[in-house]
């Protein structure tokens, strides 16, 4: 069960311990997917059942102040975290996919990331106007992917209640591209 943010002392202590455990578990892969990029691999985190559960619980706790109707997860690691988060919150899950991978009518948004260009798509009927959603991904870097996700959700007149990330790379300034929307990151590096 997610911990309530109102339990500040417990959450602060628990959050510090979780960040320490995440830091130890996270695998850093230099020069992937291209030279100069330090890739943060979360497979070591999601492969540990206790750490994975605790990370999802912390993400769910960050969402508790917001009434949400769905979780929107960004391909591919956002699917793993987002599916688990949707389950924890008791809401549905909407996948945002790379271009050409969804079978029905889609909405699309092109974006830049720190090492290339891409297109993100969502089924045009995946959300309804007025629904409040949480957008989830493993990492907030430059904010390009998150910005495209926001554009897709808002194009169909749903509301972004919050964005939640496992890791935020603060030096890359991605939070500035979220347009002032509330966001939570379990750990910042």
C-alpha positions, 0 to 999 in steps of 0.5 A: 500500500502506498505511504501517504505524503502527510506522514512527513517524518516517515516519508523523509526517512524512508525516501533517504533510505530508498535513494541510497538503495537506488543509487547502489543498485542503479547501473551506469553504462558509459557511452551508450547509446552513443559516445558521451552519454552516461546511460542509467540502466534501471533493470537492476532496480526492477529486477530486485522485487523489494526495491522495485516495490518500494520505488513504485510505492514512493511514486504512488505516494507522490501521486496521492494528493492528486485525483487521477483517472489514468497513468500514461507510461512512456515506452519502454521503461515507463511501461514497467513503472507505469503499469505497476503504478496504475495497479497501485493507484487502482486506475487504467494504464495508457501506453505512449509508443514509438512511431508505427507501433500502435494498431489503431488511429493515433495522435503523434508528437515529434521531439528531440532527446539528448541523442537524437530525434523521435516521434511518440504516439498514443491511440487517439481514443485512449483518454477522454476529455477532462480525464486527469492523468499521471505521466510516468517515465524512468528518467527526466533528462532534457525533457523532450520526451516528457514534453511530447507526452504532455502535448499528446495528453493535452491535445485530446483535452485530458489534464496532466495532474502530475509527472513522476520519474524514478530519476531526474538528471538535474543538470540537463534542465528537463524540469523547465520543459514541463511548463510548470506542471507538478512533477516528482522524482524519486531521486535526483542526480 
